[in-house]
Amino acid sequence: MNPKPLQYLTGHSDISLTFHVYTHLNFDNAEEELKRMEEFRKAQAEAEKKNDAKAVLQKMFKVV
């Protein structure tokens, strides 16, 4: 993940804090997060097709 969006998502005011906290992750951790993000995108796309807000919330909580 690009560090700047990660900084924004975590609410860090300084990018060095983001790097300090997240540099200990290894490839397996990164791969797992990418899979979770893909599942979230699939759930979001499916919900948008149905245009059903309740479905979006239910699927989002399953992913997280």
Secondary structure, DSSP 8 states (H G I E B T S, - for coil): --HHHHHHHHT-SSHHHHHHHHTT--HHHHHHHHHHHHHHHHHHHHHHHHT-HHHHHHHHHHH-
